[in-house]
Amino acid sequence: MPRKQNPVNAPIKQIMQCWRSWLDHNVYDLARQLRWSYLPPLMIYFAAGVSGVTAIVSTFFVKEYLGLSAEFLATLSFWVMLPWTLKMPLGHLVDLLWRYKSVLVYVGAALIAASLLIMANLLADLDYMAQLMPAEQWFVLASLLAPIGYVMQDIVADAMTVEAIARFDGHENPIPPPQILLAHTTMQSLGRVAIISGTLIDALANVYLFNGVEAMDTAAKADVYLSIYHWALWIPIISIFGVLLASWLRSQEEWRLAALGYEFEDMERLLGRSMTELPEINWWLLGGGLGFTLFSVVMGLADLPYNEVIVFVGSLTIVLFLMWHLTKELAVPERKQLFGTALVIFAFRAVPTTGAGETWWMIDVLRFDQQFLSQLSLTASALTLLGIFLFRRFMAERPITYIIATLTVALTVLYLPNIALFYGLHEWTQAHTGGVVDARFIALVDTAMESPLGQVAMIPMLAWIANSAPARLKATYFAVMAAFVNLALSLSQLLTKMLNQWFVITREVKDATGAVTVPADYSDLGGLLFCVMLLGLALPLLAILVSKRAFLSK
């Protein structure tokens, strides 16, 4: 006789079947679509993700060795973001010099290595470096060299994502457009996975390397910091390996096609862009991009009041003009869709932060050490990676306005624990839970819920560019739209600086004798936290309203 099914087990089996179906659709399917040709750009993206391995060291280095204010660091963050607007002329240059784009990866790797070596030498022999140039100036130089290097590599990686998508199958037959569309979407999703995986490696490394660092003396801490910068020298090497792998894979395909009797022209047609697909020089884009670079440098060196504001307004004007000129060949509905999407994402990324002051408060008042901050980073990276899979269908099936509105409300709600911690929520919970729900517990839970949401917003725009931009101008579109969206981060830092001027936060600074020269003062942090939360809610929702009325209305 057949066994009767246990009614208790039926719901469990249904749940397990749904779980296996979800894994197959969102995780395994993405892995099945992975191709060898995808690996080179993914390696460059991965290297960019790993770059965050020095972030915590940099925070503590500034706090322990340099007398830089939160306002100055916000200003430096503004200038650090500006090199990303160089993606405009460089992206178009990549489209023009398609076969020689890998040179930018080597130049970028050299700049990244120079930045890391400067910081390593500051930690190894600060007195000697200070004799050559003040330590603060070395730090500023290192902070500016690295983003220029990453910009160059990111431009090439974006271009390589287009090159990685095969247009012909193994029998040299054209692949149908819907399959190419799916491949572009998969490539962009894997690119985000590679970047977040790099940050996950960062966090794991920091958790391990920072183990017990809170009990070390200054010299031992410096050795740990130095070892992290030494390990970080693998970052430019990984990106170079990505380019070498791309060259090797192409050579293997060329040998295969040559063995089948194909001529050089046919190989070019099958493996990459033919000469007929290369774009004409867009002098507006090149001239405007170079003019913007010159404008930024001149204004940056000029000692003018509000020069950061002038640079931002001038930069935004130039980028908007270039976007308008570049998208003239698009149909009106596609152009409006692009502008509306860009505006909403711009506002979402332009939300200011609290700056360095909140981290200093966590270190000094909540006693968050290097290892715990690494654990927070690990939690954020792991759950962000999970969030990309969780929200994959959500992003594909809903409009960008719905996605950003949902993320904005969720992030606003999840910001409340930060404010509650400042006003002593952890003291009450710790007293009523036997010490279980303390400040670290609340911070971990809040990070676990908040972290998957930030990265999700960029994927819809990247997918749109990969799928809808003209084939011969993919890198150019990636560059111009990235420049526009990255200007949002410059605006975020500019707003952060202004908020830090209104709400003055200082950490304790001591001179060489140990005397306190600047006392710690975190009394204004509560007001700063409230302002950041309200702006984080208002800016994206206002942009959604404007976008739906001006660009996305039917």
C-alpha positions as CSV (number, residue, x, y, z in Angstrom):
1,M,0.0,0.0,0.0
2,P,1.3,3.5,-0.8
3,R,2.3,5.6,2.2
4,K,0.0,8.4,3.2
5,Q,1.7,11.8,3.0
6,N,2.2,13.3,6.4
7,P,0.1,16.6,6.4
8,V,2.7,18.3,8.6
9,N,5.4,17.7,6.1
10,A,3.5,19.1,3.1
11,P,4.0,22.8,3.9
12,I,7.7,22.2,4.6
13,K,8.1,20.5,1.2
14,Q,6.3,23.4,-0.5
15,I,8.6,25.9,1.3
16,M,11.7,23.9,0.3
17,Q,10.4,23.6,-3.3
18,C,9.9,27.4,-3.5
19,W,13.3,28.0,-2.0
20,R,15.0,25.7,-4.6
21,S,13.0,27.4,-7.4
22,W,14.1,30.9,-6.1
23,L,17.7,29.8,-5.9
24,D,17.6,28.3,-9.4
25,H,16.0,31.4,-10.9
26,N,18.0,34.1,-9.1
27,V,21.4,32.5,-8.3
28,Y,22.1,29.4,-10.3
29,D,20.7,30.8,-13.5
30,L,23.1,33.8,-13.1
31,A,26.0,31.4,-12.6
32,R,24.9,29.3,-15.7
33,Q,25.0,32.4,-17.9
34,L,28.6,33.2,-16.9
35,R,31.1,33.0,-19.8
36,W,34.9,33.0,-19.9
37,S,34.7,36.3,-21.9
38,Y,33.0,37.9,-18.9
39,L,35.9,37.3,-16.5
40,P,38.3,40.1,-17.7
41,P,36.0,43.0,-16.9
42,L,34.8,41.3,-13.8
43,M,38.4,41.1,-12.6
44,I,38.8,44.9,-13.0
45,Y,35.4,45.5,-11.2
46,F,36.6,43.1,-8.5
47,A,39.8,45.0,-8.0
48,A,37.8,48.2,-7.7
49,G,35.7,46.5,-5.0
50,V,38.8,45.3,-3.1
51,S,40.1,48.9,-3.1
52,G,38.0,49.6,0.1
53,V,40.4,47.4,2.1
54,T,42.3,50.5,3.1
55,A,39.2,52.6,4.1
56,I,39.2,51.8,7.8
57,V,43.0,52.2,8.0
58,S,42.7,55.6,6.3
59,T,40.0,56.7,8.8
60,F,42.2,55.7,11.8
61,F,45.4,57.1,10.2
62,V,43.7,60.5,9.8
63,K,42.4,60.4,13.4
64,E,45.6,59.3,15.0
65,Y,48.3,60.9,12.9
66,L,46.8,64.0,11.1
67,G,45.1,67.1,12.4
68,L,42.5,67.4,9.7
69,S,39.0,68.6,10.5
70,A,35.7,67.0,9.4
71,E,35.1,70.0,7.2
72,F,38.5,69.6,5.4
73,L,37.9,65.9,4.9
74,A,34.4,66.7,3.4
75,T,36.1,69.2,1.1
76,L,38.8,66.6,0.1
77,S,36.0,64.1,-0.6
78,F,34.4,66.6,-3.0
79,W,37.7,66.9,-4.9
80,V,38.2,63.1,-4.8
81,M,34.9,62.6,-6.6
82,L,35.6,65.1,-9.4
83,P,38.1,62.8,-11.4
84,W,35.2,60.5,-12.1
85,T,33.8,63.2,-14.4
86,L,36.9,62.6,-16.6
87,K,35.0,59.5,-17.8
88,M,33.3,61.8,-20.5
89,P,36.3,62.5,-22.8
90,L,38.1,59.2,-21.8
91,G,35.0,57.1,-22.5
92,H,34.6,58.6,-26.0
93,L,38.3,58.1,-26.5
94,V,37.9,54.4,-25.7
95,D,35.2,54.2,-28.4
96,L,37.5,55.8,-30.9
97,L,40.6,53.8,-30.0
98,W,38.8,50.5,-29.3
99,R,41.7,48.2,-29.9
100,Y,44.1,50.1,-27.6
101,K,41.9,50.7,-24.7
102,S,43.8,48.4,-22.4
103,V,46.6,51.0,-22.1
104,L,44.4,52.9,-19.7
105,V,44.3,49.9,-17.4
106,Y,48.1,49.9,-17.1
107,V,48.2,53.7,-16.5
108,G,45.5,53.4,-13.9
109,A,47.3,50.6,-12.2
110,A,50.5,52.7,-12.0
111,L,48.6,55.6,-10.3
112,I,46.8,53.3,-7.9
113,A,50.2,51.7,-6.9
114,A,51.7,55.1,-6.4
115,S,48.9,56.1,-4.1
116,L,49.3,52.9,-2.0
117,L,53.0,53.3,-1.8
118,I,52.7,56.9,-0.5
119,M,50.5,55.7,2.3
120,A,52.7,52.7,3.0
121,N,55.7,55.0,3.3
122,L,53.9,57.4,5.6
123,L,53.2,54.6,7.9
124,A,56.7,53.1,7.6
125,D,58.6,56.3,8.2
126,L,56.4,59.3,8.8
127,D,59.3,61.6,10.0
128,Y,61.2,61.1,6.8
129,M,58.2,61.7,4.5
130,A,57.3,64.8,6.5
131,Q,60.8,66.2,5.8
132,L,60.1,66.0,2.1
133,M,56.6,67.4,2.3
134,P,54.0,67.8,5.1
135,A,52.2,64.6,5.9
136,E,48.8,66.2,5.2
137,Q,49.9,67.1,1.7
138,W,51.2,63.5,1.1
139,F,47.8,62.2,2.2
140,V,45.9,64.6,-0.1
141,L,48.2,63.6,-3.0
142,A,47.5,59.9,-2.3
143,S,43.8,60.5,-2.0
144,L,43.7,62.2,-5.5
145,L,46.0,59.7,-7.4
146,A,43.9,56.7,-6.5
147,P,40.5,57.8,-7.9
148,I,42.2,59.0,-11.2
149,G,43.6,55.5,-11.6
150,Y,40.2,53.8,-10.8
151,V,38.5,56.1,-13.3
152,M,40.7,55.0,-16.1
153,Q,40.3,51.3,-15.2
154,D,36.5,51.6,-14.8
155,I,36.1,53.2,-18.2
156,V,37.9,50.2,-19.8
157,A,35.9,47.7,-17.7
158,D,32.6,49.3,-18.9
159,A,33.8,49.0,-22.5
160,M,34.9,45.4,-22.0
161,T,31.5,44.5,-20.7
162,V,30.2,45.3,-24.2
163,E,33.0,43.5,-25.9
164,A,32.5,40.4,-23.7
165,I,29.0,39.8,-25.1
166,A,29.2,37.5,-28.1
167,R,27.2,38.6,-31.2
168,F,27.7,35.3,-33.0
169,D,27.2,31.8,-31.8
170,G,29.8,28.9,-32.2
171,H,28.7,28.4,-35.8
172,E,29.2,32.1,-36.6
173,N,25.5,32.8,-36.9
174,P,24.1,36.1,-35.5
175,I,22.6,35.8,-32.0
176,P,19.0,37.1,-31.8
177,P,18.6,40.5,-30.2
178,P,16.6,39.3,-27.2
179,Q,19.4,36.9,-26.2
180,I,21.9,39.7,-26.6
181,L,19.7,41.9,-24.4
182,L,19.6,39.2,-21.7
183,A,23.4,38.8,-21.9
184,H,23.9,42.5,-21.3
185,T,21.6,42.4,-18.3
186,T,23.5,39.4,-16.9
187,M,26.8,41.1,-17.5
188,Q,25.8,44.2,-15.6
189,S,24.4,42.1,-12.7
190,L,27.6,40.1,-12.5
191,G,29.6,43.4,-12.6
192,R,27.8,44.5,-9.4
193,V,28.3,41.1,-7.9
194,A,32.1,41.4,-8.6
195,I,32.3,44.8,-7.0
196,I,30.4,43.7,-3.9
197,S,32.4,40.5,-3.7
198,G,35.5,42.7,-3.6
199,T,34.1,44.7,-0.6
200,L,33.3,41.4,1.1
201,I,36.9,40.2,0.8
202,D,37.9,43.6,2.2
203,A,35.8,43.2,5.2
204,L,36.9,39.6,5.9
205,A,40.6,40.7,5.6
206,N,40.0,43.6,8.0
207,V,38.2,41.5,10.5
208,Y,41.1,39.0,10.5
209,L,43.9,41.6,10.5
210,F,42.3,43.9,13.1
211,N,41.9,41.1,15.6
212,G,43.2,42.3,18.9
213,V,44.3,45.7,17.6
214,E,42.5,47.6,20.3
215,A,45.0,46.3,22.9
216,M,48.1,47.1,20.8
217,D,50.4,50.0,21.3
218,T,50.9,52.7,18.6
219,A,53.9,50.9,16.9
220,A,52.1,47.6,16.7
221,K,49.0,49.3,15.2
222,A,51.2,51.0,12.6
223,D,52.6,47.6,11.6
224,V,49.1,46.2,11.1
225,Y,48.1,49.3,9.1
226,L,51.3,48.9,7.0
227,S,50.6,45.2,6.3
228,I,47.1,46.1,5.0
229,Y,48.6,48.6,2.5
230,H,51.2,46.0,1.4
231,W,48.4,43.5,0.7
232,A,46.5,46.2,-1.1
233,L,49.3,46.4,-3.7
234,W,47.6,43.3,-5.2
235,I,44.7,45.5,-6.4
236,P,46.5,47.0,-9.5
237,I,48.0,43.5,-10.2
238,I,44.5,41.9,-10.4
239,S,43.3,44.5,-12.9
240,I,46.3,43.9,-15.1
241,F,45.7,40.2,-15.0
242,G,42.2,41.0,-16.3
243,V,43.6,42.7,-19.3
244,L,46.1,40.0,-20.0
245,L,43.3,37.3,-19.7
246,A,41.2,39.3,-22.3
247,S,44.2,39.4,-24.7
248,W,44.8,35.6,-24.3
249,L,41.1,34.8,-24.8
250,R,41.0,36.9,-27.9
251,S,44.2,35.3,-29.3
252,Q,42.6,31.8,-28.7
253,E,39.5,32.8,-30.7
254,E,41.7,34.3,-33.5
255,W,43.6,31.0,-33.8
256,R,40.3,29.0,-33.8
257,L,38.9,31.2,-36.6
258,A,42.1,31.2,-38.6
259,A,42.1,27.4,-38.5
260,L,38.6,27.5,-40.0
261,G,39.9,29.7,-42.9
262,Y,38.6,33.1,-41.8
263,E,40.5,36.2,-43.0
264,F,41.5,39.1,-40.7
265,E,38.5,41.3,-41.7
266,D,36.1,38.5,-40.9
267,M,37.8,37.9,-37.5
268,E,37.3,41.6,-36.7
269,R,33.7,41.4,-37.6
270,L,33.1,38.3,-35.5
271,L,35.2,39.2,-32.4
272,G,34.8,42.9,-32.1
273,R,33.9,46.1,-33.7
274,S,34.7,46.4,-37.4
275,M,36.1,49.7,-38.7
276,T,32.6,50.6,-40.0
277,E,31.2,50.4,-36.5
278,L,33.7,52.9,-35.0
279,P,32.1,56.2,-34.2
280,E,33.1,59.5,-35.7
281,I,34.9,61.9,-33.4
282,N,32.5,63.9,-31.4
283,W,34.4,67.2,-30.9
284,W,31.6,68.6,-28.7
285,L,32.2,65.7,-26.3
286,L,36.0,65.8,-26.4
287,G,36.2,69.6,-26.3
288,G,33.6,69.9,-23.6
289,G,35.2,67.1,-21.5
290,L,38.6,68.6,-21.8
291,G,37.2,72.1,-21.1
292,F,35.5,70.8,-18.0
293,T,38.8,69.3,-16.8
294,L,40.7,72.6,-17.4
295,F,37.9,74.5,-15.7
296,S,38.0,72.2,-12.6
297,V,41.8,72.4,-12.3
298,V,41.9,76.2,-12.6
299,M,39.0,76.7,-10.2
300,G,40.5,74.2,-7.8
301,L,43.8,76.1,-7.7
302,A,42.1,79.5,-7.5
303,D,41.7,80.9,-4.0
304,L,38.1,82.0,-4.5
305,P,35.3,81.9,-2.0
306,Y,32.8,79.2,-2.7
307,N,35.1,77.7,-5.4
308,E,33.7,74.2,-4.7
309,V,30.2,75.5,-5.5
310,I,31.4,77.2,-8.6
311,V,33.1,74.0,-9.8
312,F,30.1,71.9,-9.1
313,V,27.7,74.3,-10.9
314,G,30.0,74.7,-13.9
315,S,30.7,71.0,-14.1
316,L,26.9,70.2,-14.0
317,T,26.2,72.7,-16.7
318,I,28.9,71.2,-19.0
319,V,27.7,67.6,-18.4
320,L,24.1,68.5,-19.0
321,F,25.0,70.2,-22.2
322,L,27.0,67.1,-23.4
323,M,24.2,64.8,-22.4
324,W,21.7,66.8,-24.4
325,H,24.0,66.9,-27.4
326,L,24.9,63.2,-27.2
327,T,21.3,62.0,-26.9
328,K,19.9,64.0,-29.8
329,E,20.0,60.9,-32.0
330,L,17.7,59.0,-29.6
331,A,14.0,58.9,-30.1
332,V,12.0,61.4,-27.9
333,P,10.5,58.7,-25.6
334,E,13.9,57.0,-25.1
335,R,15.5,60.4,-24.4
336,K,12.9,61.3,-21.8
337,Q,13.2,57.9,-20.2
338,L,16.9,58.4,-19.9
339,F,16.7,61.9,-18.5
340,G,14.0,60.9,-16.0
341,T,15.9,57.9,-14.8
342,A,19.1,60.0,-14.5
343,L,17.4,62.7,-12.5
344,V,15.9,60.3,-10.0
345,I,19.1,58.4,-9.4
346,F,21.1,61.7,-9.2
347,A,18.9,63.0,-6.4
348,F,19.1,59.6,-4.6
349,R,22.9,59.7,-4.7
350,A,23.1,63.4,-3.8
351,V,21.8,62.9,-0.3
352,P,24.4,64.2,2.2
353,T,26.1,62.1,4.9
354,T,27.2,63.1,8.4
355,G,30.8,63.0,7.4
356,A,33.7,61.8,9.5
357,G,32.2,63.2,12.7
358,E,29.7,60.3,13.2
359,T,32.5,57.7,12.9
360,W,34.7,59.6,15.4
361,W,31.7,59.6,17.8
362,M,31.3,55.9,17.4
363,I,35.0,55.3,18.0
364,D,35.3,57.7,21.0
365,V,31.9,57.4,22.7
366,L,30.5,54.0,21.6
367,R,34.0,52.4,21.7
368,F,33.7,50.8,18.2
369,D,37.2,49.6,17.5
370,Q,38.8,48.7,14.2
371,Q,37.7,45.1,14.2
372,F,34.1,45.9,15.0
373,L,34.0,48.5,12.2
374,S,35.4,45.8,9.9
375,Q,32.6,43.5,11.1
376,L,30.0,46.1,10.2
377,S,31.6,46.4,6.8
378,L,31.5,42.6,6.4
379,T,27.8,42.5,7.3
380,A,27.1,45.3,4.8
381,S,29.0,43.7,2.0
382,A,27.5,40.2,2.5
383,L,24.0,41.4,2.7
384,T,24.4,43.8,-0.2
385,L,25.5,40.9,-2.3
386,L,22.4,39.0,-1.2
387,G,20.3,42.1,-1.9
388,I,21.3,42.1,-5.5
389,F,19.9,38.6,-5.9
390,L,16.8,39.4,-3.8
391,F,15.9,42.6,-5.7
392,R,16.8,41.3,-9.1
393,R,13.2,40.6,-10.1
394,F,12.0,43.6,-8.2
395,M,14.2,45.9,-10.3
396,A,13.3,44.2,-13.6
397,E,9.5,44.4,-13.1
398,R,9.0,47.9,-11.7
399,P,9.7,51.4,-12.9
400,I,12.6,53.4,-11.5
401,T,10.4,55.9,-9.6
402,Y,8.8,53.0,-7.7
403,I,12.2,51.5,-6.9
404,I,13.7,54.8,-5.7
405,A,10.6,55.7,-3.7
406,T,10.6,52.4,-1.9
407,L,14.4,52.6,-1.2
408,T,14.1,56.2,0.1
409,V,11.3,55.4,2.6
410,A,13.1,52.2,3.8
411,L,16.4,54.0,4.3
412,T,14.7,56.8,6.2
413,V,13.1,54.4,8.6
414,L,16.3,52.5,9.0
415,Y,18.2,55.8,9.8
416,L,16.2,56.2,13.0
417,P,18.4,53.7,15.0
418,N,21.4,56.0,14.3
419,I,19.6,58.9,15.9
420,A,18.3,56.7,18.7
421,L,21.9,55.6,19.5
422,F,23.0,59.2,19.9
423,Y,20.2,59.9,22.4
424,G,21.1,56.8,24.5
425,L,18.7,54.1,23.2
426,H,21.5,51.5,23.7
427,E,21.8,52.4,27.4
428,W,18.1,51.7,28.0
429,T,18.0,48.4,25.9
430,Q,21.2,47.2,27.6
431,A,19.8,47.7,31.0
432,H,16.5,45.9,30.1
433,T,18.0,43.0,28.2
434,G,20.8,42.0,30.5
435,G,23.4,43.6,28.3
436,V,22.5,41.7,25.1
437,V,21.0,44.6,23.1
438,D,23.8,47.1,23.4
439,A,25.2,49.7,21.0
440,R,27.0,47.1,18.9
441,F,24.0,44.8,18.6
442,I,21.8,47.7,17.4
443,A,24.5,48.9,14.9
444,L,24.8,45.4,13.5
445,V,21.0,44.9,13.1
446,D,20.6,48.3,11.5
447,T,23.5,47.7,9.1
448,A,22.1,44.3,8.2
449,M,18.7,45.8,7.2
450,E,20.1,49.0,5.5
451,S,23.1,47.7,3.6
452,P,21.3,45.8,0.7
453,L,19.5,48.9,-0.4
454,G,22.2,51.4,-1.5
455,Q,23.6,49.5,-4.4
456,V,20.3,48.5,-5.9
457,A,19.5,51.9,-7.3
458,M,22.3,52.0,-10.0
459,I,21.5,48.7,-11.7
460,P,18.4,49.9,-13.6
461,M,20.4,52.7,-15.3
462,L,23.3,50.5,-16.1
463,A,21.0,47.9,-17.6
464,W,19.3,50.6,-19.7
465,I,22.6,51.9,-21.1
466,A,23.9,48.4,-21.9
467,N,20.6,47.5,-23.7
468,S,19.4,50.7,-25.3
469,A,22.4,53.0,-26.0
470,P,23.7,53.0,-29.7
471,A,26.1,50.1,-30.2
472,R,29.0,52.2,-31.4
473,L,28.7,54.5,-28.5
474,K,28.3,52.2,-25.5
475,A,31.5,53.3,-23.7
476,T,30.6,57.0,-24.4
477,Y,27.1,56.6,-22.9
478,F,28.5,54.7,-19.9
479,A,31.0,57.5,-19.4
480,V,28.7,60.5,-19.8
481,M,25.9,59.1,-17.6
482,A,28.4,57.9,-15.0
483,A,29.9,61.4,-14.9
484,F,26.5,62.9,-14.4
485,V,25.6,60.4,-11.6
486,N,29.0,60.8,-10.0
487,L,28.5,64.5,-9.8
488,A,25.7,63.6,-7.5
489,L,28.3,62.2,-5.1
490,S,30.2,65.5,-5.4
491,L,27.0,67.4,-4.5
492,S,26.6,65.0,-1.6
493,Q,30.0,65.8,-0.3
494,L,29.4,69.5,-0.8
495,L,26.2,69.3,1.2
496,T,28.0,67.3,3.8
497,K,30.6,70.1,4.1
498,M,27.9,72.7,4.5
499,L,26.2,70.7,7.2
500,N,29.5,70.3,9.0
501,Q,30.0,74.0,8.9
502,W,26.6,74.5,10.6
503,F,26.9,71.6,13.0
504,V,30.5,71.8,14.2
505,I,31.9,68.4,15.4
506,T,35.4,68.1,16.7
507,R,37.4,65.1,17.9
508,E,40.1,65.3,20.6
509,V,43.5,66.4,19.1
510,K,46.7,66.3,21.1
511,D,50.1,67.8,20.4
512,A,53.5,66.0,20.6
513,T,53.6,66.5,24.4
514,G,50.2,64.9,24.9
515,A,48.4,68.1,25.7
516,V,44.9,68.5,24.3
517,T,44.9,71.2,21.7
518,V,41.3,70.6,20.5
519,P,38.7,69.1,22.8
520,A,36.2,66.6,21.6
521,D,32.7,68.1,21.1
522,Y,29.9,65.9,19.7
523,S,27.0,68.0,21.0
524,D,25.8,69.1,17.5
525,L,25.8,65.5,16.1
526,G,22.1,65.0,17.0
527,G,21.0,68.0,14.9
528,L,23.2,66.8,12.1
529,L,21.7,63.3,12.1
530,F,18.2,64.7,11.9
531,C,19.0,67.0,9.0
532,V,20.7,64.2,7.0
533,M,17.6,62.0,7.6
534,L,15.1,64.6,6.4
535,L,17.2,65.5,3.3
536,G,17.5,61.8,2.5
537,L,13.8,61.6,2.4
538,A,13.0,64.9,0.7
539,L,15.5,65.1,-2.1
540,P,14.7,61.7,-3.9
541,L,10.9,62.1,-3.4
542,L,11.0,65.7,-4.9
543,A,13.1,64.4,-7.9
544,I,10.5,61.6,-8.4
545,L,7.7,64.2,-8.5
546,V,9.6,66.4,-11.0
547,S,10.6,63.5,-13.1
548,K,7.1,62.0,-13.4
549,R,5.7,65.4,-14.4
550,A,8.4,66.4,-16.9
551,F,9.9,63.3,-18.3
552,L,8.0,60.1,-17.5
553,S,4.4,61.3,-18.0
554,K,2.5,59.4,-20.7
